[in-house]
Amino acid sequence: MSQFKNYLAITVGVIIVALGICFFLIPANLATGGITGLSMIIHDLIPTMSIGQILLVLNVILFAVGFITIGKEFGAKTIYASFLLTGTIYIFDTFFKIKTPLVDDLLVNLIVGILIQGVGLGIVFNQEASTGGTDIIAKILNKYFHLEIGKSLLIADFAVVTLAAYSFGIDLAIYAFLGIVMNGLIIDMAIEGFNQKLNVSIISKESDIIQRFIVEKLERGATIYTAKGAYTMRDKEIVTSVMDKKEFISLKGYVKSVDPNAFLMVSNVREVLGEGFYR
């Protein structure tokens, strides 16, 4: 069931990515890096081949090169996501193709397209998968030239944007470069939003029953610290736990019912690794 949910999430993410690309970026000729941007450039040079067909050929070539030079590091999820994106773009490009942008403003097309694509990629990356493409090129650069993955990916995308300047003009290439930067920021924000948890600290005279509620009802771990209040100079117990927002709402209601005078401190946690969370 867990695997089914993972692949369902990847499928939803890929469809969202394809929507952003096919209805906002491609009609506006915004080749914002990646293998899709390269496919747009090749399509401009060879109009008889659809973007979906070019994507399929490039994906096959890149995966062959990736397996030969890197090994089996990309796994089934990445292969699934990569070819699903290729197929989805091919379907949209064949049956739902729009020749002109939905809106005239290039900046609006860029922002909306990148926003939609970034959210979709965030969903895919959150399932420990990727859509292949320039990720493979980045891995090759990382292995043989010892460049960081982020820099390698930027080099690969920048090369595509540079080629876009020759096909679509310098103005569109500048917009595309802006799109690369925006895409990275939106992906990071999307992943952070999916993984964000809350760190809760509670000071209460009912700390025993509160920690039991956390462990038994919420099924979360908790840590108890002994501290001394600076005003009263009395020993107190601080119960701390990490949980999601829905669990915190239940905890907050329970704490209020057993000790209305309890002191709660809540802070956002960008990512949690370990038992009960991501490994």
Order of alpha helices (4+ residues) and beta strands (2+ residues): alpha-alpha-alpha-alpha-alpha-alpha-alpha-alpha-beta-alpha-beta-beta-alpha-beta
